[in-house]
Each structure stands twice: as C-alpha cells, then as structure tokens.
Amino acid sequence: MHNDTGQQAFDAIIEADEKVEPRDWMPDGYRSTLIRQIAQHAHSEVIGMQPEANWITRAPTLLRKSILTAKVQDEAGHGLYLYSAAETLGISRDELQELLHSGRQKYSSIFNYPTLSWADMGAIGWLVDGAAIMNQIMLQRTSYGPYARAMVKICKEESFHARQGYSIMMTLAQGTEEQKALAQDALDRWWWPSLMMFGPHDAESPHTEQSMAWKIKRVTNDELRQMYIDQTVPQAHYLGLTIPDDDLVFDEETGHWNIGPIDWDEFWATVKGNGRVSRERIAHKVKAWDEGAWVREAATAYAAKQRSRSESEKEAS
Ligand code: 3HC
C-alpha cells in the first residue's frame, strides 16, 4: 500500500476510533512509539516482580504468602502478554531483552525503590498497582488493537492486586501502634514515587501530544495523575493515615485535591538509571536471563523436535 493511501487508511481508522491491527499500514513513528511504550510496560511488569518477591519468604501468614505469590506470578504473565503485543510490531523478545539489559530501554521508575518492610507490600499493591490500573484502564481504549486487548485481561487481575494491597494496609492501620506506624512509614516512602509513575507534567512531556493525536494515550499524564490523587487521598484518610504532603489541600471549587511540587530531579535521576536500587534491579534481571538460557534452549529444541516429528508423520501418511 502506498504511503498516501496507507496514511489515509490509517487516519480513517484513528478518526473512527477503531483499532489499528498488526497488518495495517502505520506511520513509522506510531510503530516506534508503541514498541517503546509496550516494551517499557512489559519490562516494568517483569522487573516489578523483584521488589515484591523480596517479601514472599517473609510474609506474616501462609495466606498472605499465597496471595503475594499469586500476584507476582500474575506480573510475569502480564509481561509475557505485553512482550507478545510488542512482537506484533516486528521486534523480537530477544531484541527487547538486549535493549533493556543494555540500558537502551527502560522500565517504570517506581521499581527502583527498595522494599524495606512488609507494609511496603501493602503500599505497592494499593498505590503502585492502583496507579497502574488508572493508566491501564485508559489503555484499554488505546488505538493499537493487540495492546488494547492485552489490557482487558491485565486490568482484571490488577484490581485483585490493588485490593490485596489495601487489605494489608487496612490490617496494619487498624492494628497495634507499631503496625500503624509501619503503614504510615510505607505511605511516606511510596506516595511521591507513585505520583511520578504517570510521567512528567504534560508541558514537559515530549510524547504526550503526538500520542494523544494517535489515540495511543486517551488521557494525558497530568489528567491521569489528578484522577489518581482524587481517588487515593480519601482512601488514605479512611485508613487514618496522613498523606506526606504539607501542601495537600482540597479545592472546593474544582473538587480536586491539590498537591505540593513533585521532585522531578529525583524522577529524572531515577529514570536515567540512578535510582536507589537501579543497578541491583538490572543486575538481578541479567543474571536471571543468563541462568535461564538453558531453559530457553531446551524449550526451543523440544519445539523443533516436535515440529520435525509432525512433519515426518504428515509425509508418512
Ligand atoms: N518511569 C520511567 N520512564 C518514564 C516514566 C516512568 N514512570 N514516565 C515517563 N518516562 C519516560 C518516557 O519513557 C519518556 O522517555 P523516552 O522519551 O526516553 O522514551 C520520557 O520519560 C518522557 O515521558 P512521556 O510522558 O513523554 O512519555 P510517554 O508518552 O511514554 O508516557 C507513560 C509515559 C505514561 C509511563 C507511558 O509510557 C505509559 O502509559 N506506559 C504504559 C504503562 C506503564 O508502562 N506502566 C508502568 C508500570 S506497570 C506496573 O506498574 C505493573 C503493575 O502490575 C505493578
């Protein structure tokens, strides 16, 4: 299809709010933006298993251990779903791993913070998965078909993730003074990094305008962040916890919670690989990739053997 007719067909799909599918003509920039964003999303799911896996062996009860294990397993599945969506754009999983390991692709800033107490499992489920849900519900309406469809299943599981996190926070907040202090400490450490998950302010975002025009994004960074803040502040108050922001104030006129300034120096330092545990996260990921090479080789060899066996059976019949 020539570029002109391809562009016209693409524009008509976007205009009609329909889905762009892998075999449709698409602008190179649309394809590269989706590869970048879906890969980063997938990398985030996989790297995001590390902070929580750190507490599976130290969960306070067998029930909490099984819930957390199920959640971490879900994240692995979300990563696989998203790598599959990225592959439909013409890039291989191995290339994506190489780009992540070499620092040429990123994962969400939020996973570069250490998990210091069991209460962090509650704060991550409640705040981090809560922020992810806010973003992913919007992405169910993204213009690229495979990405939008991947979001439907992921969002269903994310709501379990957020609820189990809030359940941990509620147990602690309604427990002993020490337990409530643990919950408050976790909120203090995870509140601002969770707000950074939504990306820079719209005015500083190099991608938002074009991504909105292509309907990759349906809501801007700041709009999503505000929706998240308005939803989460009352939840913290219900727990009897304090949001760590002296400038937080409810604006009766707009009906929104207004926050103080976000530390964008911390955000960009983290994004550029200088987060609290950035190096540990990537080192762990590369080690797991290298140690798992034999599994990939065995699975590939087995699949090849199965294929040749079925081909020879076809010839024989
Ligand atoms: N962490 C790391 N990098 C970030 C970031 C973050 N939180 N927010 C923005 N950035 C980067 C962008 O990648 C971009 O970098 P680049 O130009 O070098 O590629 C730059 O900062 C400018 O930001 P923009 O807002 O212009 O970039 P985007 O248009 O890509 O918007 C986004 C950023 C809103 C995060 C968007 O990429 C997005 O919606 N991604 C999909 C959702 C996602 O990745 N969520 C991550 C968490 S997944 C998760 O939490 C799993 C859950 O189960 C726990």
Residues whose N, C-alpha, C, O or C-beta is under 5 A from the ligand:
A	BS01	3HC	Q37 Q40 H41 S44 E45 G48 Y107 S108 S109 V128 D129 A132 N135 M196 M197 F198 G199 P200 S205 P206 H207 T208 S211 V271
